[in-house]
C-alpha cells in the first residue's frame, strides 16, 4: 500500500512555481486555465481535434512546461475514491495508525493495490477525530497518465475533481460540463459523498439518484459550463491549487506513481538541503580555527607596526612582543617627571576617602565650610549641632578616620584626623 507522504500532497510547499495550468477532459474537449503567480486567470476551451492538430494554446502550454510551469490534471470520481473516516481516539498520532485499516474496510478493492492519501485530522462531531482519505488503484492512475499522454501532455500532479469544485463549502455542488458531470456533497462535519456521470444533463438518471439519496439536503449549486455560475471553477481551481493558493490540493500522482520530473526536483531539493547542512556543519566545525587564524594575523600585524613605531621613537630594536613594555619604561625614564606633573594638573581626582566623607555629610545634612586633605590627613570644618557633629565623627571612624573634634564657635566645628592604614 503506497501511502502518499505530506510533501507529495502539496508540492508547492517545496517546489515553488510561478505559472500553473489546470487541465480537465470534458468529453471531446479540453478545458484549460493558466494562472501566473500574482496575475490574472486565462481560460481556454479547445476541441480535441483542434488540439491534436497543434493549436496555439497547446504550443504555449508546452513552452510554459519547458520553462518550469506546473500542469495539474483533474481525476474524475470514476477513477478515485474519497472516504470520510472517523476515529474514536482523540490523539492524532494514534489515530494515524488506524486510518489505513479504516480505509481498507471502506474500499471495494484491496488497499495494497492503491496509492492512498490522508488529509489533516479534525475534531469530529461528538468525539474523536475525522479524516478525509483518497485512494486510487495504480492501474487507474496509469490509465489516466496514458490518456493524457495520448494528448501530448504529462501532468505533474493529479487531484480529485470533487475536492476542487466546492472548496470544502457545505452544500451540494454539481459541475455540469459539455460531456459529463461531477457532483459532491459537503456538510458542516466535512466531506459526505461524491459521484460522476457521463450524461451532463441535469435530469440524468445517475445525478437524480444521487440527489434523491440526500436527505434534507439544500438545493444544488449548479456550476461549470452547463451550470448557472462559475463556468471555469474546475480548471481554475486546479491551477490555483498548484500554486498553493486554492483548496483541495491532494496530489495522488506521487511516490510510486510520481511524475519523473517532479521526482527529480524532489531529489534536487533534498540534495540541496543536505549540501547546505553539510556546508553549515563544516563552517560551524571550522569556525574556531578560522577565527583564531584571523585574530593571530591581526595580532602579528599590530606587533609589527608597534615594533616599527618603537624603533622610530627610541632608535632601538625591541624583542618580539616587548614593544609596549619597553616603550612604557622608556617614557617613564625620559619623561616621567613631566608626565607626573601633567597628571596632577590635568587629571585631578578626589583624594582617598573624600567621597566617603562627603556622602556621610550629605546624608546627615551637615554643611561643609572648608576642606583640606593631604594624603591620609584630613582637616574639615563644618556647621552642625553637637549631636550631628559627634555622629559624623562616629561614622567617619567606620571608614578608618580617627581624630579630634573641637568646637570653634556656636554651631561651628573642626575635625582634624588621619586615616588608619
Number of C-alpha atoms within 10 A of each C-alpha: 14 17 17 23 15 15 15 23 22 20 23 17 14 13 15 14 18 15 22 26 30 27 26 22 22 19 15 11 18 17 20 26 24 26 21 17 15 8 10 9 15 13 16 13 15 16 15 15 11 13 18 13 9 10 13 10 15 18 11 11 19 16 12 17 18 10 12 15 23 27 26 28 31 24 24 22 19 12 16 22 22 24 19 19 20 22 21 12 15 16 12 17 10 11 19 17 10 14 18 19 11 16 21 14 11 15 13 8 12 11 20 13 14 22 23 24 23 24 16 12 20 16 15 17 12 7 12 17 21 26 22 20 21 22 25 23 20 20 12 15 20 13 13 20 20 14 14 16 12 11 13 12 18 21 22 23 27 28 24 25 27 30 23 24 27 25 15 18 14 17 19 22 23 27 30 25 26 17 16 18 26 25 26 27 25 20 14 11 13 18 24 18 18 21 20 23 19 16 19 21 18 16 10 13 12 18 21 12 11 16 19 11 9 13 7 7 14 13 10 14 15 19 24 21 17 20 15 12 13 15 18 22 18 29 28 27 27 36 28 27 24 34 25 18 13 15 17 23 29 26 28 30 26 26 15 15 16 18 18 12 13 19 17 12 14 17 12 13 14 13 12 12 12 12 12 12 12 12 12 12 12 11 13 12 11 11 12 11 12 13 11 11 12 11 12 12 12 12 13 13 12 11 17 15 12 19 20 15 14 20 14 11 11 13 10 10 13 18 8 11 14 14 20 14 10 15 18 11 12 15 15 14 10 10 11 14 12 11 13 11 11 12 12 10 9 8 8 9 9 8 12 14 17 13 11 12 18 14 11 16 19 11 9 14 12 17 14 17 12 10 12 10 17 10 10 14 16 21 15 17 20 20 20 19 14 14 8 15 23 13 13 20 19 13 15 20 15 9 13 13 21 19 15 10 17 12 16 12 9 10 12 18 20 20 20 17 21 18 17 11 6
